Amino acid sequence: MEGLSDNALGALPWLFDFWALPHQVAPEGDWRTWVILGGRGAGKTRAGSEWVRAQVEGSRPLMPGRARRVALVGETYEQVRDVMIEGESGILACTPPDRRPRWVAGQRKLVWPNGAEAQAFSAHDPEALRGPQFDAAWVDELAKWKRGQETWDNLQFCLRLGTDPRAVVTTTPRNVEVLKELLGRASTVSTHAPTDANRAHLARPFLEEVRAKYAGTRLGRQELDGVLLEDMEGAFWTTAALDALRVDAVPEFDRVVVGVDPAVSSGGASDETGIVVVGAVTQGPPATWRAWVLADASVSAASPTEWAAAVAAAYANFGADRVVAEGNQGGEMIEAVLRQVAPFVSYRKVTARQAKGARAEPVAALYEQGRVRHRRGLGRLEDQMCRMGPGGYQGRGSPDRVDALVWAMWDAMLDPARARGGPTVRVL
């Protein structure tokens, strides 16, 4: 810093490449759309403003940049003005005085000293995008637009000026088709960051409050971690329903079960070993029993000895009464491996005779009856739950975590012998 001239020091605050976080830097390569996914306050608006600056500004204030006509598209005209243009991270605040554009409110336009223009559009009025043409566009919060697909489609026909028209999309992810389809295109690149990545620029009370309330919840994964959560139509569970089950305090349990769905292979391409801990209160008639999902201790790409150690650790940490594991593929090997690590674990092997969806349906019924609660920190398990329905699992890979949950719930809450008041077999 001491070696910089006064001019260089004066320019430094406006050199975004120097200050930018990794997710705010445009990827290299031949792409048409850059999608910036992030949690609330992750710096998405600043990244969009600075990208527009980089397109329209030349090396000097009056010199042309790469783009001359830019579309600024938000949910409403007011949000374009108040967030994208005049906001604390908007275009006007990010631009140095000698290059700052002027806002022509009557025409809903920004006009730069070098003649470049940016025009505001509302997603509530997609027909306004019929006719204009642009060589760049910034789209903000695409995932929450009510007419997102129609507006996005109309915008694509407008991006026809110049030799390489491009768009940047800044949004907190939501499970909407327009965003999922866009992310699936070969011409799309994306960057991602949670809220916490930008913590240096956020009020500490805000971070403390949202972490306390939403950390470890599915809503928190979407709004704070910026993760796209894909609820399947017709799934047994939904994001809203699972978030309504969240608890911090748990009672004393009559029974704790560790459900396991072992991976049959290890290494980078293998499935996960699902390990889920369930506690149950089983006093009184079976219809009054209640369950709490306490932990997801699943492991990926683990050897049999490694996942067996994770099972043994969960068993010990939660004072479990039983480990129940599916033995369709591993057979007696599963028990043998577990015994090597934890010889005194109470173990029961179960055999799947129904399809995954059919096995999960009675467990889903327990949730519908309000008899199950969730602790925090079960995000990846809940992601799989929201992709499981009567027809099975509609997601990538195998639903190892859901399978482990189902086995634990069956043993803790649905075992026919226990429901009749009879003994259960403890395989030692």
Buried (B, 14 or more C-beta within 10 A) or exposed (E): EEEEEEEEEEEEEBEBEEEBBEBBBBEEEEBBBBBBBBBBBBBBBBBBBBBBBBBBBBEEBEEBBBBBBBBBBBBBBEBBBEBBBEBEBBBBBBBBEEBBBEBEEEEBBBBBBBEBBBBBBBBBEBEBBEEBEBBBBBBBBBBBBEBBBBBBEBBBEBBEBBEEBBBBBBBBBBBBEBBBEBBEEEEBBBBBBBBBBBBEEBEEEEBEEBBEEBBBBBBBBBBBBBBBBBBBEEBBBBBEBBBEBBEEEEEEBEBBBBBBBBBBEBEEEBBBBBBBBBBBBBEEEBEEBBBBBBBBBBBBBBBBEBBBBBBBBBBEEBEBBBBBBBBBEBEEEBBEBBBEBBEEBBBBBBEBEEEBBEBBBEBBEBBEEEBBBBBEEBBBBBBBBBBBBEEBBBBEEBBBBBBBBBBBBBBBBBBEEBBEEEEEEEEE
